[in-house]
């Protein structure tokens, strides 16, 4: 069973744990040059650790908008599957859909949805519920 983002009442499918770790590793290595949590503290500290508090949803959303914008400048081949082994490739290697044009649209959930869209949807739901988001 894969990971999900859970708000108070809703659950959003993400996928395997190594997939989500790769998302955070790619942000850290490509956008913060290895300074984990300095540039995007809400996303790379709180959200990465599995619990995004209600009061930090707006800040996380702003960080994610900037992350998405900056990942757009990186080719799909720059994905980081494992920050401790930068040569490690995803299970599918370089065999990706032609729809994936950069790292901003590289991460697709196990049910075929853009991960950024899923996260933004979970944030909107959590805001309306006045809840946080947990990774389960």
OpenMM code with the backbone's topology and positions (N, CA, C; nanometers):
from openmm import Vec3, app, unit

residues = "UNK UNK UNK UNK UNK UNK UNK UNK UNK UNK UNK UNK UNK UNK UNK UNK UNK UNK UNK UNK UNK UNK UNK UNK UNK UNK UNK UNK UNK UNK UNK UNK UNK UNK UNK UNK UNK UNK UNK UNK UNK UNK UNK UNK UNK UNK UNK UNK UNK UNK UNK UNK UNK UNK UNK UNK UNK UNK UNK UNK UNK UNK UNK UNK UNK UNK UNK UNK UNK UNK UNK UNK UNK UNK UNK UNK UNK UNK UNK UNK UNK UNK UNK UNK UNK UNK UNK UNK UNK UNK UNK UNK UNK UNK UNK UNK UNK UNK UNK UNK UNK UNK UNK UNK UNK UNK UNK UNK UNK UNK UNK UNK UNK UNK UNK UNK UNK UNK UNK UNK UNK UNK UNK UNK UNK UNK UNK UNK UNK UNK UNK UNK UNK UNK UNK UNK".split()
positions = [
    Vec3(0.0844, -0.1184, 0.0000),
    Vec3(0.0000, 0.0000, 0.0000),
    Vec3(0.0886, 0.1243, 0.0000),
    Vec3(0.0499, 0.2227, -0.0756),
    Vec3(0.1289, 0.3439, -0.0885),
    Vec3(0.0912, 0.4505, 0.0128),
    Vec3(0.1623, 0.5601, 0.0044),
    Vec3(0.1383, 0.6739, 0.0926),
    Vec3(0.0214, 0.7569, 0.0434),
    Vec3(-0.0404, 0.8265, 0.1385),
    Vec3(-0.1509, 0.9170, 0.1104),
    Vec3(-0.1292, 1.0472, 0.1858),
    Vec3(-0.1877, 1.1544, 0.1341),
    Vec3(-0.1966, 1.2800, 0.2068),
    Vec3(-0.3357, 1.2817, 0.2684),
    Vec3(-0.3414, 1.3006, 0.4001),
    Vec3(-0.4707, 1.2977, 0.4674),
    Vec3(-0.4989, 1.4313, 0.5346),
    Vec3(-0.6166, 1.4849, 0.5021),
    Vec3(-0.6657, 1.6037, 0.5713),
    Vec3(-0.7604, 1.5524, 0.6794),
    Vec3(-0.8411, 1.6381, 0.7353),
    Vec3(-0.9357, 1.5929, 0.8368),
    Vec3(-1.0270, 1.4822, 0.7874),
    Vec3(-1.0819, 1.4968, 0.6665),
    Vec3(-1.1809, 1.4015, 0.6163),
    Vec3(-1.1452, 1.3359, 0.4831),
    Vec3(-1.0404, 1.3825, 0.4168),
    Vec3(-1.0099, 1.3334, 0.2829),
    Vec3(-0.8707, 1.2709, 0.2770),
    Vec3(-0.8562, 1.1812, 0.1818),
    Vec3(-0.7283, 1.1143, 0.1588),
    Vec3(-0.6943, 1.1242, 0.0107),
    Vec3(-0.5692, 1.1600, -0.0175),
    Vec3(-0.5221, 1.1757, -0.1553),
    Vec3(-0.4063, 1.0793, -0.1788),
    Vec3(-0.4213, 0.9936, -0.2773),
    Vec3(-0.3186, 0.8940, -0.3073),
    Vec3(-0.1937, 0.9609, -0.3627),
    Vec3(-0.0783, 0.9152, -0.3141),
    Vec3(0.0499, 0.9667, -0.3619),
    Vec3(0.1270, 0.8556, -0.4334),
    Vec3(0.1586, 0.7513, -0.3630),
    Vec3(0.2357, 0.6420, -0.4211),
    Vec3(0.3379, 0.5883, -0.3231),
    Vec3(0.4394, 0.5273, -0.3759),
    Vec3(0.5423, 0.4634, -0.2935),
    Vec3(0.6217, 0.5657, -0.2127),
    Vec3(0.6757, 0.5209, -0.1018),
    Vec3(0.7538, 0.6105, -0.0157),
    Vec3(0.8804, 0.6592, -0.0845),
    Vec3(0.9450, 0.5742, -0.1664),
    Vec3(1.0659, 0.6190, -0.2358),
    Vec3(1.0339, 0.7249, -0.3410),
    Vec3(0.9138, 0.7203, -0.3961),
    Vec3(0.8685, 0.8218, -0.4911),
    Vec3(0.8562, 0.9579, -0.4220),
    Vec3(0.7899, 0.9598, -0.3058),
    Vec3(0.7738, 1.0858, -0.2343),
    Vec3(0.9083, 1.1357, -0.1816),
    Vec3(0.9929, 1.0445, -0.1367),
    Vec3(1.1276, 1.0836, -0.0919),
    Vec3(1.2042, 1.1473, -0.2069),
    Vec3(1.1886, 1.0940, -0.3267),
    Vec3(1.2550, 1.1496, -0.4443),
    Vec3(1.2079, 1.2926, -0.4719),
    Vec3(1.0804, 1.3183, -0.4524),
    Vec3(1.0258, 1.4538, -0.4689),
    Vec3(1.1001, 1.5509, -0.3773),
    Vec3(1.1082, 1.5164, -0.2494),
    Vec3(1.1766, 1.6032, -0.1536),
    Vec3(1.3273, 1.6091, -0.1798),
    Vec3(1.3882, 1.4958, -0.2161),
    Vec3(1.5326, 1.4932, -0.2463),
    Vec3(1.5647, 1.5802, -0.3665),
    Vec3(1.4789, 1.5774, -0.4671),
    Vec3(1.5002, 1.6592, -0.5867),
    Vec3(1.4942, 1.8073, -0.5509),
    Vec3(1.3991, 1.8447, -0.4679),
    Vec3(1.3894, 1.9841, -0.4242),
    Vec3(1.5167, 2.0235, -0.3495),
    Vec3(1.5566, 1.9391, -0.2565),
    Vec3(1.6750, 1.9706, -0.1762),
    Vec3(1.8005, 1.9853, -0.2622),
    Vec3(1.8282, 1.8881, -0.3460),
    Vec3(1.9528, 1.8872, -0.4232),
    Vec3(1.9508, 1.9893, -0.5361),
    Vec3(1.8437, 1.9978, -0.6105),
    Vec3(1.8387, 2.0868, -0.7275),
    Vec3(1.8089, 2.2327, -0.6935),
    Vec3(1.7350, 2.2568, -0.5864),
    Vec3(1.6925, 2.3943, -0.5585),
    Vec3(1.7574, 2.4572, -0.4358),
    Vec3(1.8052, 2.3771, -0.3433),
    Vec3(1.8656, 2.4345, -0.2225),
    Vec3(2.0132, 2.4002, -0.2114),
    Vec3(2.0636, 2.3291, -0.3095),
    Vec3(2.2054, 2.2903, -0.3126),
    Vec3(2.2461, 2.2167, -0.1852),
    Vec3(2.1566, 2.1316, -0.1353),
    Vec3(2.1879, 2.0481, -0.0211),
    Vec3(2.1690, 2.1130, 0.1142),
    Vec3(2.1205, 2.2356, 0.1189),
    Vec3(2.0962, 2.3027, 0.2470),
    Vec3(1.9534, 2.2729, 0.2911),
    Vec3(1.9306, 2.1495, 0.3298),
    Vec3(1.7966, 2.0986, 0.3598),
    Vec3(1.7232, 2.1885, 0.4589),
    Vec3(1.6076, 2.2352, 0.4179),
    Vec3(1.5204, 2.3098, 0.5060),
    Vec3(1.5522, 2.4567, 0.5235),
    Vec3(1.6566, 2.5061, 0.4600),
    Vec3(1.6911, 2.6486, 0.4750),
    Vec3(1.6078, 2.7355, 0.3819),
    Vec3(1.5981, 2.6958, 0.2558),
    Vec3(1.5251, 2.7751, 0.1566),
    Vec3(1.3740, 2.7546, 0.1677),
    Vec3(1.3330, 2.6323, 0.1902),
    Vec3(1.1902, 2.5995, 0.1974),
    Vec3(1.1616, 2.5276, 0.3294),
    Vec3(1.1674, 2.5997, 0.4398),
    Vec3(1.1585, 2.5332, 0.5708),
    Vec3(1.0262, 2.4620, 0.5983),
    Vec3(0.9160, 2.5150, 0.5510),
    Vec3(0.7874, 2.4506, 0.5790),
    Vec3(0.7740, 2.3211, 0.5001),
    Vec3(0.8118, 2.3236, 0.3744),
    Vec3(0.8025, 2.2041, 0.2907),
    Vec3(0.9082, 2.1012, 0.3289),
    Vec3(1.0323, 2.1456, 0.3453),
    Vec3(1.1413, 2.0500, 0.3656),
    Vec3(1.1651, 2.0106, 0.5111),
    Vec3(1.0998, 2.0746, 0.6026),
    Vec3(1.1090, 2.0322, 0.7418),
    Vec3(0.9750, 1.9738, 0.7866),
    Vec3(0.8751, 2.0572, 0.7962),
    Vec3(0.7469, 2.0142, 0.8508),
    Vec3(0.6743, 1.9131, 0.7609),
    Vec3(0.6529, 1.9493, 0.6346),
    Vec3(0.5800, 1.8600, 0.5440),
    Vec3(0.6580, 1.7316, 0.5201),
    Vec3(0.7860, 1.7432, 0.4968),
    Vec3(0.8724, 1.6265, 0.4759),
    Vec3(0.8632, 1.5289, 0.5934),
    Vec3(0.8511, 1.5804, 0.7130),
    Vec3(0.8422, 1.4958, 0.8325),
    Vec3(0.7033, 1.4387, 0.8552),
    Vec3(0.6093, 1.4673, 0.7649),
    Vec3(0.4815, 1.3987, 0.7656),
    Vec3(0.3642, 1.4684, 0.8300),
    Vec3(0.3838, 1.5927, 0.8763),
    Vec3(0.2729, 1.6595, 0.9421),
    Vec3(0.2788, 1.8092, 0.9149),
    Vec3(0.1942, 1.8551, 0.8255),
    Vec3(0.1871, 1.9970, 0.7912),
    Vec3(0.0723, 2.0590, 0.8707),
    Vec3(0.1054, 2.1501, 0.9606),
    Vec3(0.0065, 2.2113, 1.0486),
    Vec3(-0.0834, 2.3090, 0.9722),
    Vec3(-0.2070, 2.3204, 1.0199),
    Vec3(-0.3046, 2.4105, 0.9592),
    Vec3(-0.2495, 2.5520, 0.9471),
    Vec3(-0.1860, 2.6025, 1.0531),
    Vec3(-0.1383, 2.7405, 1.0523),
    Vec3(-0.0232, 2.7646, 0.9546),
    Vec3(0.0332, 2.6582, 0.8992),
    Vec3(0.1440, 2.6725, 0.8035),
    Vec3(0.1054, 2.6372, 0.6598),
    Vec3(-0.0230, 2.6140, 0.6352),
    Vec3(-0.0670, 2.5776, 0.4999),
    Vec3(-0.0361, 2.6869, 0.3981),
    Vec3(-0.0642, 2.8117, 0.4331),
    Vec3(-0.0391, 2.9233, 0.3398),
    Vec3(0.1099, 2.9327, 0.3050),
    Vec3(0.1944, 2.9223, 0.4059),
    Vec3(0.3386, 2.9306, 0.3836),
    Vec3(0.3857, 2.8141, 0.2955),
    Vec3(0.3359, 2.6945, 0.3230),
    Vec3(0.3724, 2.5777, 0.2425),
    Vec3(0.3275, 2.5963, 0.0979),
    Vec3(0.2085, 2.6499, 0.0787),
    Vec3(0.1565, 2.6741, -0.0556),
    Vec3(0.2464, 2.7710, -0.1325),
    Vec3(0.2885, 2.8785, -0.0668),
    Vec3(0.3779, 2.9755, -0.1312),
    Vec3(0.5123, 2.9111, -0.1661),
    Vec3(0.5663, 2.8319, -0.0752),
    Vec3(0.6922, 2.7630, -0.1033),
    Vec3(0.6760, 2.6674, -0.2213),
    Vec3(0.5659, 2.5935, -0.2247),
    Vec3(0.5431, 2.4975, -0.3330),
    Vec3(0.5249, 2.5658, -0.4680),
    Vec3(0.4631, 2.6825, -0.4695),
    Vec3(0.4489, 2.7577, -0.5951),
    Vec3(0.5871, 2.7948, -0.6474),
    Vec3(0.6736, 2.8426, -0.5589),
    Vec3(0.8101, 2.8770, -0.5987),
    Vec3(0.8881, 2.7533, -0.6413),
    Vec3(0.8737, 2.6443, -0.5682),
    Vec3(0.9414, 2.5190, -0.6031),
    Vec3(0.8993, 2.4734, -0.7419),
    Vec3(0.7694, 2.4731, -0.7668),
    Vec3(0.7185, 2.4290, -0.8976),
    Vec3(0.7744, 2.5162, -1.0094),
    Vec3(0.7757, 2.6464, -0.9878),
    Vec3(0.8285, 2.7408, -1.0876),
    Vec3(0.9772, 2.7125, -1.1154),
    Vec3(1.0531, 2.6907, -1.0114),
    Vec3(1.1970, 2.6680, -1.0277),
    Vec3(1.2283, 2.5297, -1.0855),
    Vec3(1.1470, 2.4294, -1.0533),
    Vec3(1.1694, 2.2952, -1.1098),
    Vec3(1.1430, 2.2929, -1.2601),
    Vec3(1.0631, 2.3855, -1.3070),
    Vec3(1.0322, 2.3954, -1.4496),
    Vec3(1.1587, 2.4184, -1.5325),
    Vec3(1.2624, 2.4714, -1.4712),
    Vec3(1.3872, 2.5022, -1.5413),
    Vec3(1.4821, 2.3826, -1.5499),
    Vec3(1.4424, 2.2693, -1.4921),
    Vec3(1.5292, 2.1514, -1.4890),
    Vec3(1.4723, 2.0392, -1.5748),
    Vec3(1.5582, 1.9762, -1.6513),
    Vec3(1.5184, 1.8637, -1.7362),
    Vec3(1.4815, 1.7425, -1.6503),
    Vec3(1.3944, 1.6552, -1.7031),
    Vec3(1.3562, 1.5347, -1.6292),
    Vec3(1.4772, 1.4478, -1.5900),
    Vec3(1.5809, 1.4520, -1.6683),
    Vec3(1.6998, 1.3714, -1.6377),
    Vec3(1.7695, 1.4169, -1.5095),
    Vec3(1.7317, 1.5323, -1.4565),
    Vec3(1.7917, 1.5856, -1.3336),
    Vec3(1.7185, 1.5403, -1.2071),
    Vec3(1.6241, 1.4468, -1.2211),
    Vec3(1.5540, 1.3959, -1.1042),
    Vec3(1.6554, 1.3312, -1.0098),
    Vec3(1.6306, 1.3472, -0.8819),
    Vec3(1.7153, 1.2842, -0.7796),
    Vec3(1.6316, 1.1748, -0.7151),
    Vec3(1.6699, 1.0507, -0.7393),
    Vec3(1.5942, 0.9400, -0.6812),
    Vec3(1.6370, 0.9139, -0.5375),
    Vec3(1.7648, 0.9391, -0.5100),
    Vec3(1.8169, 0.9146, -0.3752),
    Vec3(1.9319, 1.0111, -0.3495),
    Vec3(1.9122, 1.1038, -0.2587),
    Vec3(2.0144, 1.2062, -0.2344),
    Vec3(2.1441, 1.1480, -0.1792),
    Vec3(2.1388, 1.0264, -0.1276),
    Vec3(2.2598, 0.9627, -0.0761),
    Vec3(2.3340, 0.8844, -0.1835),
    Vec3(2.2694, 0.8654, -0.2986),
    Vec3(2.3308, 0.7986, -0.4134),
    Vec3(2.2789, 0.8684, -0.5391),
    Vec3(2.3471, 0.9758, -0.5774),
    Vec3(2.2989, 1.0592, -0.6887),
    Vec3(2.3008, 0.9875, -0.8234),
    Vec3(2.3639, 0.8719, -0.8314),
    Vec3(2.3649, 0.7939, -0.9554),
    Vec3(2.2470, 0.6975, -0.9635),
    Vec3(2.1747, 0.6798, -0.8544),
    Vec3(2.0628, 0.5864, -0.8516),
    Vec3(1.9497, 0.6386, -0.9395),
    Vec3(1.8939, 0.5497, -1.0181),
    Vec3(1.7853, 0.5841, -1.1099),
    Vec3(1.6515, 0.5337, -1.0566),
    Vec3(1.5419, 0.5980, -1.0971),
    Vec3(1.4092, 0.5466, -1.0615),
    Vec3(1.3902, 0.4070, -1.1210),
    Vec3(1.2981, 0.3290, -1.0684),
    Vec3(1.2750, 0.1927, -1.1201),
    Vec3(1.2473, 0.1898, -1.2704),
    Vec3(1.1900, 0.2971, -1.3247),
    Vec3(1.1567, 0.3021, -1.4670),
    Vec3(1.2712, 0.3601, -1.5507),
    Vec3(1.3806, 0.3950, -1.4847),
    Vec3(1.4959, 0.4504, -1.5567),
    Vec3(1.4599, 0.5792, -1.6277),
    Vec3(1.4984, 0.5876, -1.7531),
    Vec3(1.4682, 0.7056, -1.8329),
    Vec3(1.3434, 0.6890, -1.9170),
    Vec3(1.2715, 0.5801, -1.8973),
    Vec3(1.1520, 0.5495, -1.9745),
    Vec3(1.0325, 0.6254, -1.9152),
    Vec3(1.0151, 0.7501, -1.9591),
    Vec3(0.9068, 0.8343, -1.9072),
    Vec3(0.8170, 0.8816, -2.0210),
    Vec3(0.7006, 0.9252, -1.9844),
    Vec3(0.6032, 0.9752, -2.0812),
    Vec3(0.6560, 1.0993, -2.1527),
    Vec3(0.6165, 1.1164, -2.2764),
    Vec3(0.6552, 1.2357, -2.3521),
    Vec3(0.5886, 1.3613, -2.2955),
    Vec3(0.4870, 1.3442, -2.2122),
    Vec3(0.4195, 1.4579, -2.1480),
    Vec3(0.5052, 1.5204, -2.0389),
    Vec3(0.6044, 1.4453, -1.9914),
    Vec3(0.6930, 1.4973, -1.8872),
    Vec3(0.8044, 1.5753, -1.9559),
    Vec3(0.8019, 1.7055, -1.9360),
    Vec3(0.8955, 1.7930, -2.0073),
    Vec3(1.0015, 1.8561, -1.9179),
    Vec3(0.9770, 1.8534, -1.7859),
    Vec3(1.0706, 1.9126, -1.6905),
    Vec3(1.0377, 1.8565, -1.5527),
    Vec3(1.1117, 1.8971, -1.4518),
    Vec3(1.0897, 1.8429, -1.3176),
    Vec3(0.9626, 1.8949, -1.2507),
    Vec3(0.9028, 2.0003, -1.3044),
    Vec3(0.7779, 2.0496, -1.2436),
    Vec3(0.6595, 1.9579, -1.2734),
    Vec3(0.6705, 1.8785, -1.3784),
    Vec3(0.5615, 1.7848, -1.4084),
    Vec3(0.6101, 1.6396, -1.4113),
    Vec3(0.7261, 1.6158, -1.3542),
    Vec3(0.7859, 1.4815, -1.3505),
    Vec3(0.7122, 1.3892, -1.2537),
    Vec3(0.6712, 1.4422, -1.1403),
    Vec3(0.6175, 1.3594, -1.0326),
    Vec3(0.4683, 1.3373, -1.0516),
    Vec3(0.4339, 1.2129, -1.0836),
    Vec3(0.2962, 1.1730, -1.1110),
    Vec3(0.2596, 1.0641, -1.0105),
    Vec3(0.1479, 1.0818, -0.9426),
    Vec3(0.1066, 0.9879, -0.8389),
    Vec3(0.0768, 0.8500, -0.8983),
    Vec3(0.0626, 0.7521, -0.8113),
    Vec3(0.0371, 0.6156, -0.8569),
    Vec3(-0.0968, 0.6024, -0.9277),
    Vec3(-0.1869, 0.6980, -0.9072),
    Vec3(-0.3135, 0.6945, -0.9813),
    Vec3(-0.3154, 0.7933, -1.0983),
    Vec3(-0.1955, 0.8391, -1.1400),
    Vec3(-0.1817, 0.9157, -1.2634),
    Vec3(-0.2034, 1.0649, -1.2551),
    Vec3(-0.2005, 1.1217, -1.1367),
    Vec3(-0.2237, 1.2657, -1.1217),
    Vec3(-0.0932, 1.3393, -1.0941),
    Vec3(-0.0867, 1.4635, -1.1376),
    Vec3(0.0294, 1.5476, -1.1114),
    Vec3(0.0406, 1.5697, -0.9605),
    Vec3(0.1578, 1.5383, -0.9035),
    Vec3(0.1746, 1.5474, -0.7583),
    Vec3(0.1521, 1.6889, -0.7070),
    Vec3(0.2003, 1.7892, -0.7783),
    Vec3(0.1776, 1.9271, -0.7329),
    Vec3(0.0279, 1.9565, -0.7247),
    Vec3(-0.0490, 1.9157, -0.8249),
    Vec3(-0.1936, 1.9399, -0.8224),
    Vec3(-0.2593, 1.8701, -0.7041),
    Vec3(-0.2142, 1.7497, -0.6756),
    Vec3(-0.2694, 1.6742, -0.5628),
    Vec3(-0.2380, 1.7458, -0.4309),
    Vec3(-0.1142, 1.7910, -0.4161),
    Vec3(-0.0763, 1.8616, -0.2930),
    Vec3(-0.1555, 1.9909, -0.2787),
    Vec3(-0.1669, 2.0681, -0.3877),
    Vec3(-0.2437, 2.1931, -0.3815),
    Vec3(-0.3907, 2.1656, -0.3485),
    Vec3(-0.4448, 2.0589, -0.4025),
    Vec3(-0.5840, 2.0228, -0.3722),
    Vec3(-0.5977, 1.9853, -0.2243),
    Vec3(-0.5019, 1.9088, -0.1732),
    Vec3(-0.5048, 1.8720, -0.0309),
    Vec3(-0.4946, 1.9961, 0.0572),
    Vec3(-0.4109, 2.0915, 0.0175),
    Vec3(-0.3983, 2.2159, 0.0940),
    Vec3(-0.5310, 2.2911, 0.0965),
    Vec3(-0.5960, 2.3038, -0.0188),
    Vec3(-0.7258, 2.3738, -0.0235),
    Vec3(-0.8298, 2.3036, 0.0628),
    Vec3(-0.8309, 2.1710, 0.0569),
    Vec3(-0.9244, 2.0947, 0.1395),
    Vec3(-0.8950, 2.1168, 0.2871),
    Vec3(-0.7676, 2.1093, 0.3240),
    Vec3(-0.7283, 2.1281, 0.4640),
    Vec3(-0.7653, 2.2683, 0.5128),
    Vec3(-0.7465, 2.3679, 0.4264),
    Vec3(-0.7850, 2.5041, 0.4652),
    Vec3(-0.9341, 2.5103, 0.4947),
    Vec3(-1.0161, 2.4535, 0.4065),
    Vec3(-1.1611, 2.4596, 0.4256),
    Vec3(-1.2055, 2.3801, 0.5480),
    Vec3(-1.1328, 2.2748, 0.5817),
    Vec3(-1.1655, 2.1934, 0.6989),
    Vec3(-1.1021, 2.2478, 0.8277),
    Vec3(-1.0099, 2.3439, 0.8081),
    Vec3(-0.9318, 2.3953, 0.9218),
    Vec3(-0.8553, 2.2814, 0.9892),
    Vec3(-0.7908, 2.2009, 0.9036),
    Vec3(-0.7109, 2.0880, 0.9515),
    Vec3(-0.5717, 2.0971, 0.8907),
    Vec3(-0.4842, 2.0140, 0.9370),
    Vec3(-0.3523, 2.0026, 0.8766),
    Vec3(-0.3530, 1.8907, 0.7749),
    Vec3(-0.2331, 1.8560, 0.7289),
    Vec3(-0.2159, 1.7451, 0.6348),
    Vec3(-0.1110, 1.6510, 0.6925),
    Vec3(-0.1429, 1.5236, 0.6920),
    Vec3(-0.0445, 1.4243, 0.7342),
    Vec3(-0.0117, 1.3339, 0.6165),
    Vec3(0.1108, 1.2841, 0.6170),
    Vec3(0.1518, 1.1835, 0.5191),
    Vec3(0.1409, 1.0492, 0.5882),
    Vec3(0.0588, 0.9631, 0.5336),
    Vec3(0.0356, 0.8304, 0.5942),
    Vec3(0.0579, 0.7204, 0.4933),
] * unit.nanometer
topology = app.Topology()
chain = topology.addChain("A")
for resn in residues:
    res = topology.addResidue(resn, chain)
    for name in ("N", "CA", "C"):
        topology.addAtom(name, app.Element.getBySymbol(name[0]), res)
